[in-house]
Amino acid sequence: MKRFQWYVLQAMYMGFILTIYSIPLMILNLDMKGSITYWVVSTWFASFIWAFTSFLRVALNFGKMVSVKDADFIPG
């Protein structure tokens, strides 16, 4: 469960960082001719892929945890 909580925190942090990182990219008019601009956009795209796969990892693990059947009879 601690690992699952770490996955959730990592996905949330990456989503927050990606949101803050995306705001200047929406406002600025960037041309892709400069090498710095290329690396800024490439880093954004890599962060997006990481955040998306982190979300998928959390969603798939949560689906596995929820799909476990409950016991009908609980002794005690």
TORKOL-4160 file (C-alpha; in steps of 0.2 Angstrom, whole numbers, padded with zeros to 4 digits, m for minus):
76
<pt num="1" X="0000" Y="0000" Z="0000"/>
<pt num="2" X="0015" Y="0012" Z="0003"/>
<pt num="3" X="0021" Y="0009" Z="m0014"/>
<pt num="4" X="0003" Y="0013" Z="m0021"/>
<pt num="5" X="0003" Y="0029" Z="m0011"/>
<pt num="6" X="0020" Y="0034" Z="m0018"/>
<pt num="7" X="0013" Y="0031" Z="m0036"/>
<pt num="8" X="m0002" Y="0042" Z="m0032"/>
<pt num="9" X="0009" Y="0056" Z="m0025"/>
<pt num="10" X="0021" Y="0055" Z="m0040"/>
<pt num="11" X="0007" Y="0056" Z="m0052"/>
<pt num="12" X="0000" Y="0071" Z="m0043"/>
<pt num="13" X="0016" Y="0080" Z="m0042"/>
<pt num="14" X="0020" Y="0077" Z="m0060"/>
<pt num="15" X="0003" Y="0083" Z="m0065"/>
<pt num="16" X="0006" Y="0099" Z="m0055"/>
<pt num="17" X="0023" Y="0102" Z="m0062"/>
<pt num="18" X="0016" Y="0099" Z="m0080"/>
<pt num="19" X="0002" Y="0111" Z="m0077"/>
<pt num="20" X="0014" Y="0125" Z="m0071"/>
<pt num="21" X="0026" Y="0121" Z="m0085"/>
<pt num="22" X="0012" Y="0122" Z="m0098"/>
<pt num="23" X="0006" Y="0139" Z="m0094"/>
<pt num="24" X="0021" Y="0149" Z="m0101"/>
<pt num="25" X="0021" Y="0138" Z="m0116"/>
<pt num="26" X="0003" Y="0143" Z="m0120"/>
<pt num="27" X="0006" Y="0161" Z="m0118"/>
<pt num="28" X="0023" Y="0163" Z="m0127"/>
<pt num="29" X="0024" Y="0162" Z="m0146"/>
<pt num="30" X="0038" Y="0150" Z="m0148"/>
<pt num="31" X="0047" Y="0147" Z="m0165"/>
<pt num="32" X="0055" Y="0130" Z="m0166"/>
<pt num="33" X="0071" Y="0137" Z="m0174"/>
<pt num="34" X="0081" Y="0139" Z="m0159"/>
<pt num="35" X="0089" Y="0125" Z="m0150"/>
<pt num="36" X="0084" Y="0131" Z="m0133"/>
<pt num="37" X="0066" Y="0131" Z="m0138"/>
<pt num="38" X="0068" Y="0113" Z="m0145"/>
<pt num="39" X="0074" Y="0107" Z="m0128"/>
<pt num="40" X="0060" Y="0116" Z="m0118"/>
<pt num="41" X="0047" Y="0108" Z="m0129"/>
<pt num="42" X="0055" Y="0091" Z="m0129"/>
<pt num="43" X="0057" Y="0092" Z="m0110"/>
<pt num="44" X="0038" Y="0097" Z="m0109"/>
<pt num="45" X="0034" Y="0082" Z="m0120"/>
<pt num="46" X="0044" Y="0070" Z="m0110"/>
<pt num="47" X="0036" Y="0076" Z="m0094"/>
<pt num="48" X="0019" Y="0074" Z="m0102"/>
<pt num="49" X="0023" Y="0056" Z="m0106"/>
<pt num="50" X="0029" Y="0053" Z="m0089"/>
<pt num="51" X="0014" Y="0060" Z="m0080"/>
<pt num="52" X="0002" Y="0051" Z="m0092"/>
<pt num="53" X="0010" Y="0034" Z="m0089"/>
<pt num="54" X="0011" Y="0038" Z="m0070"/>
<pt num="55" X="m0008" Y="0041" Z="m0070"/>
<pt num="56" X="m0010" Y="0024" Z="m0080"/>
<pt num="57" X="0000" Y="0015" Z="m0067"/>
<pt num="58" X="m0011" Y="0022" Z="m0053"/>
<pt num="59" X="m0027" Y="0018" Z="m0062"/>
<pt num="60" X="m0022" Y="0000" Z="m0067"/>
<pt num="61" X="m0016" Y="m0004" Z="m0049"/>
<pt num="62" X="m0032" Y="0003" Z="m0042"/>
<pt num="63" X="m0042" Y="m0007" Z="m0054"/>
<pt num="64" X="m0033" Y="m0023" Z="m0048"/>
<pt num="65" X="m0036" Y="m0018" Z="m0030"/>
<pt num="66" X="m0054" Y="m0015" Z="m0032"/>
<pt num="67" X="m0057" Y="m0031" Z="m0042"/>
<pt num="68" X="m0052" Y="m0043" Z="m0028"/>
<pt num="69" X="m0068" Y="m0051" Z="m0022"/>
<pt num="70" X="m0074" Y="m0049" Z="m0004"/>
<pt num="71" X="m0076" Y="m0064" Z="0007"/>
<pt num="72" X="m0094" Y="m0068" Z="0010"/>
<pt num="73" X="m0092" Y="m0075" Z="0028"/>
<pt num="74" X="m0080" Y="m0066" Z="0040"/>
<pt num="75" X="m0077" Y="m0076" Z="0055"/>
<pt num="76" X="m0077" Y="m0068" Z="0072"/>
